[in-house]
Amino acid sequence: MVSLSAAMRASLVGVVINALLATIKIFVGVVGNCYALIADGIESTTDIVSSIAVLSGLYIAKLPPDDNHPYGHTKAESIAAMVVSFLLFGAALLIAVESIKEIMTPHHAPAWYALPVLVVVIIVKESLFRFVIKVNDTLDSTALKGDAWHHRADAITSAAAFVGITIALIGGKGYEAADDYAALAACCVIVVNSVSIFRAALHELMDGSVPTDTQRHIRRLAQDVAGVVAIEKCRIRKSGVVLLMDIHVQVDGGISVTEGHSIGHNVKNILIASTLNIADVVVHIEPVSIEPASETP
């Protein structure tokens, strides 16, 4: 579970950076009369909550199996991903409502000094996205991936705010609400991300199947074990960051129970030792008749 610890550290870094950015953006947004920047700051506060949710989910997922949870606590990671999706959607809804209010209420154009703040935010958040995604490369955590895309969504909303403020400043009178329209556009990006994360988390919680390429790879690994004649069934589900599976292995019906048992253990050991992060394998051995090769007259 070293990778989970690395993921938790990545989420913790996100909490610290988002807290700092949210404070700066909301302060400059209020002083500079820029609602797009205030909305961006609000979205950053949801980033803090989502990173804490991911951190909590990963911590629980690390707990070992117990009497009440014989398969472990790994689904806590998928639940955390679900929480992240709800937070993203809630942030988009809040920003959209407030943006519409600002559009309907005449106000002054935003201050120019919001622009350099946004440039810094875009660079920091995109860098944070790349950092978290890199940590997640070997983990395949839906929650951590959601957290990473939360960072990128923040970078996108900041970019939208930058464009909106620039238009408002260049356009002058009549373009004061450009940054509010930009905030609305950013909401669409956030909603798309939230739906994507929600669907992935729900798929895992419902024990949905893993990608076909993963299934084929697992079948090939098992098929290559000495003594395996064929693979009949292979059911695989993702539980948090790990895979749990049942596999039906066909062996020569003429061998002893002990030999068949040994082949089953070899299949399990090969799969768990693979790079696929398989936590447990239930191997069912099935006998098949193998016709002896006919002698050439």
N, C-alpha and C positions, 0 to 999 in steps of 0.2 A: 504493500500500500504506500510505497514511497511516492508514487506519482500523485496520489490523493493529497499527500502533504504538500507537494509542490503546487497543486491546484489551489489548496487553501491559502498558501502564501500569495499566490497571484490575486486571489479575491481580496485579501487583506490590503495589498498594494492599491487595488482599485478603490477600496473604502477610503483610504487616506487621501488619494489624489482627488477623488470626486468631492470629498468634503471641502477641500481647499478650492477647487474650481467652482463649486456651487456658491460658496461665500463670495468669491470675487465677481462672478457673473451677476448675481442678484444685486450686489452693492452697486456695481457700475451701471446696471440696467435701471435701477431706481434713480440714481444721481443723473444719469444721462438720458432719462426719459425714453428708454428703449424696451418695449415690451418683449420683443423677440429675444432679447438677452435675458430678461427676467424669466421668460418661459423656458429658455435654455437652462437657466439656473435651477428652475423647478424640476426639469427633467433630470438634472444631475443629482438632485436629492433622491429621486427614485432610483438612480444608479447606486447610491449608497445603500438604500434598503435592499435592492436586488443583490448586491454583492454580499451583504450580511446574510441574506436568505441562502445564497449559494454556499457561503462559508459554513453556515449551520447544517445545510443538507450534506455537504461533504464530510463534516465532522461526524454526523450520525452514521453516514454510509461506511465509515471506517470501523464502527463498532463490530465486534465479532458476533457470530451466531449465538443465540441463547435458547432456552427452553421455549420461549414465546415466539422466537423468530429463528427457526432452524435453518432458514436459507440466508440469514444475515439481515442487514439493514440497508442494503444497497439501493432499494427503491426510494429512499429518502432523497437521493440525488435527483430522481425524476420529479418528485413532489416539489423540490426546490425550483426546478425548471418551470413547473407549472405556475408557481408563485411569481417568478420573473415575468412570465408572459402576461399575467394579470396586472402586474405593476406597470409594465410597458403600455398596455392598453389604457389603464387608468390615467397615466401621465399624458397620453395623446388626447384623451377626452378632456382633461383639465385644461390643457394648452389650447385646444380648439375652442372651448367655451369662452375662455378669457380673451382669445384673439378676436373672436366675433364681437365681443363687447367693446374691445378697443377700436375695431373697424367702425362700429356704429357711433362711437363717441369721438368727436373732433379733438385732436391733440397736436402738440408740437412735434416737429421732426426729431428723430433720435440724434444724440450727440456723436460727433465724429470719432471721439476717443473710444467708442465701443468697438470700432473695427480692429485695432491692434490687439485688443483683448481676445476677440474672436479668432484671430489668426493663431495666437498662442494656444487657445483651447483646441482648435482643429488639429494642430500638430501634436499636442499632448495626448488627446483622445485617440487619434489614429495610431499613435505609437503604442498606447496602452492596449488597443484592440489587437495589434500584431503580436504584442508580448503574450497576451492571454491565449490567443489562438495557437501560438507556438507551444505553449505549455500543454495545451489540450490535444496536440497532434497525436501523442501516444496514449492518451487517456480516453478520448471519445466520450466526453461528458456533455450531455445535453444541457445541463445547468450551466456549466462553465462556458460552453459555446454561446448560450443565451446571454451570459454576462458579457462576453466579448462583443457580441453584436449590439448589446446595450451601449457599450462604449462607442462603437461605430455610429450607432443611431445618434448619439450625442454629437459626434463630429459632423454628421450630416445636417443636424438641426442648426449647428453653429455655422456651417457653410451657407445654409439657407438664410440664416439671419444676416450673415455678412452681405450676401447679394441683396437682400431686402433693404438693409440700411444704406448700402451704396446707392441703390436706386432712389431712395427717399432723399438722400443728401444731394444727388446730382439733379433729380427732377424738381426739387424745391416744392413750392406750394402746390397742393393737390396730390402729392405723393407721400404724405406723412404716414400713411397706413401701409406702405409697401412692406415694412418689416413684419407687420401683423399677418399679411397675406403669406409672407415667407414662412412664418411660424405655422400657418395652416397647412402649407405644402409639406413641411417637415412632419406634421402629424400623420400624414398618409404613409410616410416611410416607417414611422414608429409602429403604426397599426399592422403593416405588412410583416414586420419583424415579429411582433407579438403573436400573430396568428401562426406563423411558421414555427416558432418555439413551442406554442401550445400544442400544435398537431404532433410534433416530435415527442413531446413529453407524454401526451395522451396515448400515443402508439406504444410507448414503452410500458406505461402503467397497465395497458390492456394486453400485455404480453404479445405484441405484434411480432411478426417474423423479421429476421434480420435481412439485409440486402442479399440478393441472389449470388453475387460474387463471393460473399463471405460463406454462404452455404456450400458453394462449389469447392472453395478452398479447404473447408473443414472435411468434406467428403474425400477429397484427394489425400489429405494427410492421413485419414483413417484407413483409406484403401491401400496405402503404401506400406502399412504395417505387415510384417511377415505373418503368414497364416490367415490373413483376412481374404476371404473369397469375394465378398461383395458387401456393399452397404445398402440395406433395404430402406430403413427409415432414418430420418435425421431431423429432430425438432429442436430448434434453437430460439431462445428468447434473450433479450437484453434486459438486465436488471440493474439499473443505474449505470455504472461504468464497467460492469462485468457481463459475461455471457454464461448462461446456464443451459444445459442441453441434455437430451436423451438421444441415444443412437443405437440402432439395431444392426449388429454386425453378424454377417453370415460366415460360418467356418465349416470346415470339413466335418460331416457328421460321424466320421469314423474315428476321430481322435478322442482322447479321454476328457472327462470333465475338468481335470486339473489343467490339461493343455489349453482347453477352451477358456478357462478362467484366466490363465496366464496371458493369452492373446488379448482378452478384454482389458486387463490391467495395462498392457502395453499400449493399447489404443488410447486409454484414458491418460496415461503419462505423456504420450506424444502430443495430445491435444492441449493439455494444461501447460506443457512446456513451450507451446508455440507463442507467437507474438500477438495472438488475438485476445489476450486478457480473458481467457476462459477460466472461470472459478470452480466449476464442478461439472462432471460428466457422469451420467448414468448409462452404463453400457449393457445392452441386452444381447446375449449370444444366441444365435439361431443356427441349428445344424442344417446343412444341405448335403445332398448326395453328390459325390463326385465320381463319375464313371471312369474306371481305369482305362488307360490308353490301350487300344487294341494292338495286338502284336502283328508285325508285318510278316506275311507268309514267306 
